[in-house]
Amino acid sequence: MFERHVRRVRRLNNERRQKLLTALRLKFDDRIAIEGADAGLHIVVWFCELSRSREAALVEAAHSLGVGVHTISALYDPTADADRPDQVGLVMGYSALDARQIERGVHLLAEAVDLVRSH
């Protein structure tokens, strides 16, 4: 019984991950780079056109649209600035979301990115 549950959860999370990756690629195409898509319950998305200095603006714009985002900057050692990419990076989880929530979240995130790019 437990094995059946584990197989079901793995299948659902694989479907959610695939939905997120597809939605991101459709909205952002080559304007993003994705890391960590082969394992775990999170991915990292780098926004190639947004310098790290725009991170706070993106977080604010996303939150104003109802999208909670988590930046990768909190995971970096602040004294090792040279090792960090000069792009906004977001950590995105998908295991607690359904397909509709994922699509809506990516759509709203794209709006937030557009807002930040236009200012």
PyMOL commands that set and color helices and strands:
alter all, ss='L'
color gray80, all
select helices_A, chain A and resi 2-31+52-64+72-75+81-83+99-118
alter helices_A, ss='H'
color red, helices_A
select strands_A, chain A and resi 32-35+42-47+70-71+88-93
alter strands_A, ss='S'
color yellow, strands_A
deselect
rebuild
show_as cartoon
